[in-house]
Structures are given as structure tokens and as C-alpha cells.
């Protein structure tokens, strides 16, 4: 699982029928310091996340199972909305 931030939404009136009913969110992966990491991706929202929220998302086979659609073309799914993150700053500095 990864940390991300919802930075947009995607509306697609024509799409694979197995995606019907799912909200598609543009999700930017973040590192533990909250800095963008890599390219933004489109993720299926399974928890009702909104713009600007920090989320937990997963990719690959885990994403399809999180959406309860193992035979779908889903590659990323939002599986949690983050309320708070507590970091050990000393430990983080030692890693650098």
C-alpha cells in the first residue's frame, strides 16, 4: 500500500462495463514527507475519498480484490482515507 493525495477526478462516459459505478480519482503518490513521488495515476475509489484528501491506495491484483472485481481492468484502488500520520523524525533523519 502507498500514501497518496487526491488531485482530481476523471469522468468517462464510455469505459469498460466492469468500471461502471466506480468513481475514478487522479491520485498522486507521496513519500513519507508528503512530497510527490512519480507520476499521478487514476485509481478506483472504494471508500468515498474527496479532492485534496490523503489516502491509502494499492496497485495490481490487490486493487482488483479491494474493489471486489478480480476480473476487471483495475490497476489501482483507493482503500483508505488517512486521518493522521505520526512519524518518528529521529528515525527518519537517520535513514537519510
Secondary structure, 3 states (H helix, E strand, C coil): CEEEEEEEEECCCCCCHHHCCCEEEEEEEECCCCCECCCCEEEEECCCCCCCCEEEEEECHHHHHHCCCCCCCCCEEEEEECCCCCCCHHHHHHHC
